[in-house]
Amino acid sequence: MTAATPHHAHPLRVLGIETSCDETAVAIVDADRRILADRVLSQTGVHAPYGGIVPEIAARAHLDHLDGLIRDALAEAGIGLDGIDAVAATGGPGLIGGVMVGVMAAKGMALARGLPFLAVNHLEGHALTARLSHGLEFPYLLLLVSGGHTQLLVVEGVGRYTRLGTTIDDAAGEAFDKTAKLLGLPYPGGPAIERAARDGDPRRFALPRPMIGRPGCDFSFSGLKTAVRHALADLPAPLSARDVADMAASFQATVAAVMADRCRRAIALFRDRHPTGGALVVAGGVAANTALRASLERLATDADLPFVAPPHRLCTDNGAMIAWAGIERFRLGQQDGLDFAPRPRWPLDPTAARAIGAGVKA
């Protein structure tokens, strides 16, 4: 379906809803790249006792809080629903119960108000964030690194992605969470490991660096996680604060080295396609890690590529990236029918081969 751009005095405004995982998020963004409202309710405390996300609990929490967040976002923007031009929601991939909550709320508003509805691919939200935060031009190379995804993609345009590499087992964020659990650190693991690593010696534990030097741009993290478990089993219990800090630093440095190696290969492939221009962009929750950013920034500088990392708040799951992806698609005359079915799996590059062992997250 296509839609004409509505006539109004203000720039196009889209309300975006993100409920694919454990953040309930609503934002209002306009076509001038202004974030008029940005509300995120984290469920970290709800899931912390389980050391990971429980899908049923996540979906229930989205259901309980989404309406209130929508009201809060409209109040923050100082507008009513009559000031919104379209409604966008994450349509997948993600925990399907949560995705359904956001999609149904967006469809309800669209139907009641006669507004266009846009079902946004969650990964496309991350992929286009650098255009919201930095006004970046196409094409660019994207490292998308989060709890559920670790991929390298060439971003040619809206809806135009070529996957160069993906994880063949765990995503980087999962490896952070599981390593944190082994170290007795709180959930979510990424921020906890980064804090612990500040006082640690990254050279103390010689951890394997999976895939380094191998052809291609794929990632693997499950062997690294197993190596952490074996190394910790050799230490006297309970672990000392020094043990925890050193392992956190060693693990983080290893992940950064793996990421840099894979990205170096991806940059060479990107340059083959686009000899001039471009940038290296990192997005997704793990992109908030300072050590990882520093490693990638050095790599980009060496390759004479600009390095772009959206602000931390726009790296973790948020409604602004969904609203922005909705704006990008709507400006191209796209929208979705109210019969759209939420998708637990929704690859950005449907032509890419399914990765062995990567399950539904490929």
Secondary structure as a PSIPRED ss2 file (coil, helix, strand):
# PSIPRED VFORMAT (PSIPRED V4.0)

   1 M C   1.000  0.000  0.000
   2 T E   0.000  0.000  1.000
   3 A C   1.000  0.000  0.000
   4 A C   1.000  0.000  0.000
   5 T C   1.000  0.000  0.000
   6 P C   1.000  0.000  0.000
   7 H C   1.000  0.000  0.000
   8 H C   1.000  0.000  0.000
   9 A C   1.000  0.000  0.000
  10 H C   1.000  0.000  0.000
  11 P C   1.000  0.000  0.000
  12 L C   1.000  0.000  0.000
  13 R E   0.000  0.000  1.000
  14 V E   0.000  0.000  1.000
  15 L E   0.000  0.000  1.000
  16 G E   0.000  0.000  1.000
  17 I E   0.000  0.000  1.000
  18 E E   0.000  0.000  1.000
  19 T C   1.000  0.000  0.000
  20 S C   1.000  0.000  0.000
  21 C C   1.000  0.000  0.000
  22 D C   1.000  0.000  0.000
  23 E E   0.000  0.000  1.000
  24 T E   0.000  0.000  1.000
  25 A E   0.000  0.000  1.000
  26 V E   0.000  0.000  1.000
  27 A E   0.000  0.000  1.000
  28 I E   0.000  0.000  1.000
  29 V E   0.000  0.000  1.000
  30 D E   0.000  0.000  1.000
  31 A C   1.000  0.000  0.000
  32 D C   1.000  0.000  0.000
  33 R C   1.000  0.000  0.000
  34 R C   1.000  0.000  0.000
  35 I E   0.000  0.000  1.000
  36 L E   0.000  0.000  1.000
  37 A E   0.000  0.000  1.000
  38 D E   0.000  0.000  1.000
  39 R E   0.000  0.000  1.000
  40 V E   0.000  0.000  1.000
  41 L E   0.000  0.000  1.000
  42 S E   0.000  0.000  1.000
  43 Q C   1.000  0.000  0.000
  44 T H   0.000  1.000  0.000
  45 G H   0.000  1.000  0.000
  46 V H   0.000  1.000  0.000
  47 H H   0.000  1.000  0.000
  48 A H   0.000  1.000  0.000
  49 P H   0.000  1.000  0.000
  50 Y H   0.000  1.000  0.000
  51 G C   1.000  0.000  0.000
  52 G C   1.000  0.000  0.000
  53 I C   1.000  0.000  0.000
  54 V C   1.000  0.000  0.000
  55 P H   0.000  1.000  0.000
  56 E H   0.000  1.000  0.000
  57 I H   0.000  1.000  0.000
  58 A H   0.000  1.000  0.000
  59 A H   0.000  1.000  0.000
  60 R H   0.000  1.000  0.000
  61 A H   0.000  1.000  0.000
  62 H H   0.000  1.000  0.000
  63 L H   0.000  1.000  0.000
  64 D H   0.000  1.000  0.000
  65 H H   0.000  1.000  0.000
  66 L H   0.000  1.000  0.000
  67 D H   0.000  1.000  0.000
  68 G H   0.000  1.000  0.000
  69 L H   0.000  1.000  0.000
  70 I H   0.000  1.000  0.000
  71 R H   0.000  1.000  0.000
  72 D H   0.000  1.000  0.000
  73 A H   0.000  1.000  0.000
  74 L H   0.000  1.000  0.000
  75 A H   0.000  1.000  0.000
  76 E H   0.000  1.000  0.000
  77 A H   0.000  1.000  0.000
  78 G C   1.000  0.000  0.000
  79 I C   1.000  0.000  0.000
  80 G C   1.000  0.000  0.000
  81 L H   0.000  1.000  0.000
  82 D H   0.000  1.000  0.000
  83 G H   0.000  1.000  0.000
  84 I C   1.000  0.000  0.000
  85 D C   1.000  0.000  0.000
  86 A E   0.000  0.000  1.000
  87 V E   0.000  0.000  1.000
  88 A E   0.000  0.000  1.000
  89 A E   0.000  0.000  1.000
  90 T E   0.000  0.000  1.000
  91 G E   0.000  0.000  1.000
  92 G E   0.000  0.000  1.000
  93 P C   1.000  0.000  0.000
  94 G C   1.000  0.000  0.000
  95 L C   1.000  0.000  0.000
  96 I H   0.000  1.000  0.000
  97 G H   0.000  1.000  0.000
  98 G H   0.000  1.000  0.000
  99 V H   0.000  1.000  0.000
 100 M H   0.000  1.000  0.000
 101 V H   0.000  1.000  0.000
 102 G H   0.000  1.000  0.000
 103 V H   0.000  1.000  0.000
 104 M H   0.000  1.000  0.000
 105 A H   0.000  1.000  0.000
 106 A H   0.000  1.000  0.000
 107 K H   0.000  1.000  0.000
 108 G H   0.000  1.000  0.000
 109 M H   0.000  1.000  0.000
 110 A H   0.000  1.000  0.000
 111 L H   0.000  1.000  0.000
 112 A H   0.000  1.000  0.000
 113 R H   0.000  1.000  0.000
 114 G C   1.000  0.000  0.000
 115 L C   1.000  0.000  0.000
 116 P C   1.000  0.000  0.000
 117 F E   0.000  0.000  1.000
 118 L E   0.000  0.000  1.000
 119 A E   0.000  0.000  1.000
 120 V E   0.000  0.000  1.000
 121 N E   0.000  0.000  1.000
 122 H H   0.000  1.000  0.000
 123 L H   0.000  1.000  0.000
 124 E H   0.000  1.000  0.000
 125 G H   0.000  1.000  0.000
 126 H H   0.000  1.000  0.000
 127 A H   0.000  1.000  0.000
 128 L H   0.000  1.000  0.000
 129 T H   0.000  1.000  0.000
 130 A H   0.000  1.000  0.000
 131 R H   0.000  1.000  0.000
 132 L H   0.000  1.000  0.000
 133 S H   0.000  1.000  0.000
 134 H H   0.000  1.000  0.000
 135 G C   1.000  0.000  0.000
 136 L C   1.000  0.000  0.000
 137 E C   1.000  0.000  0.000
 138 F C   1.000  0.000  0.000
 139 P C   1.000  0.000  0.000
 140 Y E   0.000  0.000  1.000
 141 L E   0.000  0.000  1.000
 142 L E   0.000  0.000  1.000
 143 L E   0.000  0.000  1.000
 144 L E   0.000  0.000  1.000
 145 V E   0.000  0.000  1.000
 146 S C   1.000  0.000  0.000
 147 G C   1.000  0.000  0.000
 148 G C   1.000  0.000  0.000
 149 H C   1.000  0.000  0.000
 150 T E   0.000  0.000  1.000
 151 Q E   0.000  0.000  1.000
 152 L E   0.000  0.000  1.000
 153 L E   0.000  0.000  1.000
 154 V E   0.000  0.000  1.000
 155 V E   0.000  0.000  1.000
 156 E E   0.000  0.000  1.000
 157 G E   0.000  0.000  1.000
 158 V C   1.000  0.000  0.000
 159 G C   1.000  0.000  0.000
 160 R E   0.000  0.000  1.000
 161 Y E   0.000  0.000  1.000
 162 T E   0.000  0.000  1.000
 163 R E   0.000  0.000  1.000
 164 L E   0.000  0.000  1.000
 165 G E   0.000  0.000  1.000
 166 T E   0.000  0.000  1.000
 167 T E   0.000  0.000  1.000
 168 I C   1.000  0.000  0.000
 169 D C   1.000  0.000  0.000
 170 D C   1.000  0.000  0.000
 171 A C   1.000  0.000  0.000
 172 A H   0.000  1.000  0.000
 173 G H   0.000  1.000  0.000
 174 E H   0.000  1.000  0.000
 175 A H   0.000  1.000  0.000
 176 F H   0.000  1.000  0.000
 177 D H   0.000  1.000  0.000
 178 K H   0.000  1.000  0.000
 179 T H   0.000  1.000  0.000
 180 A H   0.000  1.000  0.000
 181 K H   0.000  1.000  0.000
 182 L H   0.000  1.000  0.000
 183 L C   1.000  0.000  0.000
 184 G C   1.000  0.000  0.000
 185 L C   1.000  0.000  0.000
 186 P C   1.000  0.000  0.000
 187 Y C   1.000  0.000  0.000
 188 P C   1.000  0.000  0.000
 189 G H   0.000  1.000  0.000
 190 G H   0.000  1.000  0.000
 191 P H   0.000  1.000  0.000
 192 A H   0.000  1.000  0.000
 193 I H   0.000  1.000  0.000
 194 E H   0.000  1.000  0.000
 195 R H   0.000  1.000  0.000
 196 A H   0.000  1.000  0.000
 197 A H   0.000  1.000  0.000
 198 R C   1.000  0.000  0.000
 199 D C   1.000  0.000  0.000
 200 G C   1.000  0.000  0.000
 201 D C   1.000  0.000  0.000
 202 P C   1.000  0.000  0.000
 203 R C   1.000  0.000  0.000
 204 R C   1.000  0.000  0.000
 205 F C   1.000  0.000  0.000
 206 A C   1.000  0.000  0.000
 207 L C   1.000  0.000  0.000
 208 P C   1.000  0.000  0.000
 209 R C   1.000  0.000  0.000
 210 P C   1.000  0.000  0.000
 211 M C   1.000  0.000  0.000
 212 I C   1.000  0.000  0.000
 213 G C   1.000  0.000  0.000
 214 R C   1.000  0.000  0.000
 215 P C   1.000  0.000  0.000
 216 G C   1.000  0.000  0.000
 217 C C   1.000  0.000  0.000
 218 D C   1.000  0.000  0.000
 219 F E   0.000  0.000  1.000
 220 S C   1.000  0.000  0.000
 221 F C   1.000  0.000  0.000
 222 S H   0.000  1.000  0.000
 223 G H   0.000  1.000  0.000
 224 L H   0.000  1.000  0.000
 225 K H   0.000  1.000  0.000
 226 T H   0.000  1.000  0.000
 227 A H   0.000  1.000  0.000
 228 V H   0.000  1.000  0.000
 229 R H   0.000  1.000  0.000
 230 H H   0.000  1.000  0.000
 231 A H   0.000  1.000  0.000
 232 L H   0.000  1.000  0.000
 233 A H   0.000  1.000  0.000
 234 D C   1.000  0.000  0.000
 235 L C   1.000  0.000  0.000
 236 P C   1.000  0.000  0.000
 237 A C   1.000  0.000  0.000
 238 P C   1.000  0.000  0.000
 239 L C   1.000  0.000  0.000
 240 S C   1.000  0.000  0.000
 241 A H   0.000  1.000  0.000
 242 R H   0.000  1.000  0.000
 243 D H   0.000  1.000  0.000
 244 V H   0.000  1.000  0.000
 245 A H   0.000  1.000  0.000
 246 D H   0.000  1.000  0.000
 247 M H   0.000  1.000  0.000
 248 A H   0.000  1.000  0.000
 249 A H   0.000  1.000  0.000
 250 S H   0.000  1.000  0.000
 251 F H   0.000  1.000  0.000
 252 Q H   0.000  1.000  0.000
 253 A H   0.000  1.000  0.000
 254 T H   0.000  1.000  0.000
 255 V H   0.000  1.000  0.000
 256 A H   0.000  1.000  0.000
 257 A H   0.000  1.000  0.000
 258 V H   0.000  1.000  0.000
 259 M H   0.000  1.000  0.000
 260 A H   0.000  1.000  0.000
 261 D H   0.000  1.000  0.000
 262 R H   0.000  1.000  0.000
 263 C H   0.000  1.000  0.000
 264 R H   0.000  1.000  0.000
 265 R H   0.000  1.000  0.000
 266 A H   0.000  1.000  0.000
 267 I H   0.000  1.000  0.000
 268 A H   0.000  1.000  0.000
 269 L H   0.000  1.000  0.000
 270 F H   0.000  1.000  0.000
 271 R H   0.000  1.000  0.000
 272 D H   0.000  1.000  0.000
 273 R H   0.000  1.000  0.000
 274 H C   1.000  0.000  0.000
 275 P C   1.000  0.000  0.000
 276 T C   1.000  0.000  0.000
 277 G C   1.000  0.000  0.000
 278 G C   1.000  0.000  0.000
 279 A C   1.000  0.000  0.000
 280 L E   0.000  0.000  1.000
 281 V E   0.000  0.000  1.000
 282 V E   0.000  0.000  1.000
 283 A E   0.000  0.000  1.000
 284 G C   1.000  0.000  0.000
 285 G H   0.000  1.000  0.000
 286 V H   0.000  1.000  0.000
 287 A H   0.000  1.000  0.000
 288 A H   0.000  1.000  0.000
 289 N C   1.000  0.000  0.000
 290 T H   0.000  1.000  0.000
 291 A H   0.000  1.000  0.000
 292 L H   0.000  1.000  0.000
 293 R H   0.000  1.000  0.000
 294 A H   0.000  1.000  0.000
 295 S H   0.000  1.000  0.000
 296 L H   0.000  1.000  0.000
 297 E H   0.000  1.000  0.000
 298 R H   0.000  1.000  0.000
 299 L H   0.000  1.000  0.000
 300 A H   0.000  1.000  0.000
 301 T H   0.000  1.000  0.000
 302 D H   0.000  1.000  0.000
 303 A C   1.000  0.000  0.000
 304 D C   1.000  0.000  0.000
 305 L C   1.000  0.000  0.000
 306 P C   1.000  0.000  0.000
 307 F E   0.000  0.000  1.000
 308 V E   0.000  0.000  1.000
 309 A C   1.000  0.000  0.000
 310 P C   1.000  0.000  0.000
 311 P C   1.000  0.000  0.000
 312 H H   0.000  1.000  0.000
 313 R H   0.000  1.000  0.000
 314 L H   0.000  1.000  0.000
 315 C H   0.000  1.000  0.000
 316 T C   1.000  0.000  0.000
 317 D C   1.000  0.000  0.000
 318 N C   1.000  0.000  0.000
 319 G H   0.000  1.000  0.000
 320 A H   0.000  1.000  0.000
 321 M H   0.000  1.000  0.000
 322 I H   0.000  1.000  0.000
 323 A H   0.000  1.000  0.000
 324 W H   0.000  1.000  0.000
 325 A H   0.000  1.000  0.000
 326 G H   0.000  1.000  0.000
 327 I H   0.000  1.000  0.000
 328 E H   0.000  1.000  0.000
 329 R H   0.000  1.000  0.000
 330 F H   0.000  1.000  0.000
 331 R H   0.000  1.000  0.000
 332 L C   1.000  0.000  0.000
 333 G C   1.000  0.000  0.000
 334 Q E   0.000  0.000  1.000
 335 Q C   1.000  0.000  0.000
 336 D E   0.000  0.000  1.000
 337 G C   1.000  0.000  0.000
 338 L C   1.000  0.000  0.000
 339 D C   1.000  0.000  0.000
 340 F C   1.000  0.000  0.000
 341 A C   1.000  0.000  0.000
 342 P C   1.000  0.000  0.000
 343 R C   1.000  0.000  0.000
 344 P C   1.000  0.000  0.000
 345 R C   1.000  0.000  0.000
 346 W C   1.000  0.000  0.000
 347 P C   1.000  0.000  0.000
 348 L C   1.000  0.000  0.000
 349 D C   1.000  0.000  0.000
 350 P C   1.000  0.000  0.000
 351 T C   1.000  0.000  0.000
 352 A C   1.000  0.000  0.000
 353 A C   1.000  0.000  0.000
 354 R C   1.000  0.000  0.000
 355 A C   1.000  0.000  0.000
 356 I C   1.000  0.000  0.000
 357 G C   1.000  0.000  0.000
 358 A C   1.000  0.000  0.000
 359 G H   0.000  1.000  0.000
 360 V H   0.000  1.000  0.000
 361 K H   0.000  1.000  0.000
 362 A C   1.000  0.000  0.000
